[in-house]
Every structure is written in structure tokens, then in C-alpha cells.
Amino acid sequence: MRFLITAGPTREPLDPVRYLSNRSSGKMGCALASAALEAGHEVVLVSGPVALEPPPGAQITRVETARQMFEAVRDQISGCEAAIFCAAVADYRPVSVAGQKIKKTGERLVLELERTEDILGSARSIFGFRGFLAGFAAETTNLLEHAHDKLRRKGCDLVIANDVSRAGIGFDSAENEVILCLPGAREIPLPRQTKAGLARAIIAFITETHPPQTPPSPQ
Ligand code: PMT
């Protein structure tokens, strides 16, 4: 199978030297890419700015912003049979980007933000993707409720629920623990382990339960 995997954070510029971002290291997304390659699949990796080297053998597209990630996914998803959206994409970006470094003036500075592109939410509705679609849900409250809601609203086959309120798992950690949320309110917990181990289990689950049935969507 050919997998499209997104990884890492996005950076939304405020001025030439500052940006809004988050603590995603890209470890989980790179682990998924490595696990898919190890299992003999092809991988298209769309990655935000991370310090990690991408796994050898992946076709890599590096992006910075949510808009660039949206465009890279839009351009490459049609040739893939499965997509896993692991990136921590900014939900909002500054409405305007200052041309020069913002100077310290008053005691407060108010930023106006606007919504970014919903890349996962566009996979079915805008990109016309018909392959296996997996998203993540990184939540600090009501984990499973939000995960099942995302599964339904975004037309996913799988949402990987990730409790990011707990120390030692989630963002920028070596280990993770997730629950696979599936249609029909089914749930499969995957116990705490290295991100590499978890990634192997997720790729095995996808390939064993959903062997490719549909040809890639038309270019
Ligand atoms: O990178 P690491 O340090 O290893 O950390 C791994 C991780 C915690 C980032 C990863 O396991 C994880 O949970 N990724 C999802 C992060 C996230 O931002 O989740 P979310 O619940 O905000 O978004 C839901 C889904 O929509 C995700 O699949 C996300 O990629 C996607 N999304 C979100 C916003 C947006 N504008 N477009 C999107 O496609």
C-alpha cells in the first residue's frame, strides 16, 4: 500500500522572527512512517518543522504552515491508498503577518487569529479521497467522546485517541498510549509503549483489517 502520513507541528508566522506553534516533535509521525516502510509499504511523509531525520525510503515534503501542509496533502493524497494524519496542525493563524519585527509598545498586545484549513476534514469532502482515512484526536478532556465525534464528522475509518494531559506520553515524549476508535463505537486500547512499538501495531491493524480494496482516487 502507499501511505500518506503527516507529522510534526505547523508554524504560523506573526512577524519575520516569531510564530505560533506547539510542542509536537514529529516522533509519532516518523515512527508511523518507519513502521509502514518496515512492513513493505510506500510512504509519502508531509512533515512540519522537526529536528528528526525522516526515515530513509520515505518520499518527504517539508512544510511550515497549515496552508502549506493543506496544499501538500491535496497534491499527493490521490496517489495513496491510506492516509494517517498525525500532525499537530495549528487551528488558528494570525490574520495578518507584520512585515517588520513587532516592537514592544503598550502593556498589552491583542492578536487577531483566523481558522486555518481543516486538512483532515477536507480529505473526503474536498480532496475526494476514497482510501483508508485515519486521524488522531489529541485531547485533554472527554477523550473518547471527542474522538468518536471526529470519526463521524470527518468521515474517518479510524481515529486514534491520544490523551495529551498525561505526563510521559503524547507530545514530545518517547512513549505513547492510545485508543483506536472505530465506527460502531468500537474501541481498541493499545497499552503504553514506545512510539515505534505503537506505530507498528497501528500499521498492522490497518493493513490486516483493511487490505486495499479501492484503487487510488483519480489524479
Ligand atoms: O509529534 P510528537 O511529539 O511525537 O507527538 C505526537 C502527537 C501528540 C502530536 C500525536 O500523537 C497526535 O496526537 N497528533 C494529533 C495532534 C492534533 O493536533 O490533534 P487534534 O485533535 O487537534 O486534531 C485532530 C486531527 O485533525 C488530527 O489528525 C490532525 O492532524 C488533524 N488536523 C487538525 C487541525 C487542522 N487544521 N487540520 C488537520 O488536519
Residues whose N, C-alpha, C, O or C-beta is under 5 A from the ligand:
A	BS01	PMT	G8 R23 S24 S25 G26 K27 M28 G29 F85 C86 A87 A88 V89 A90 D91 T116 E117 D118 I119 L120 G121 G135 F136 A137 A138 N162 G170 F171 D172 S173
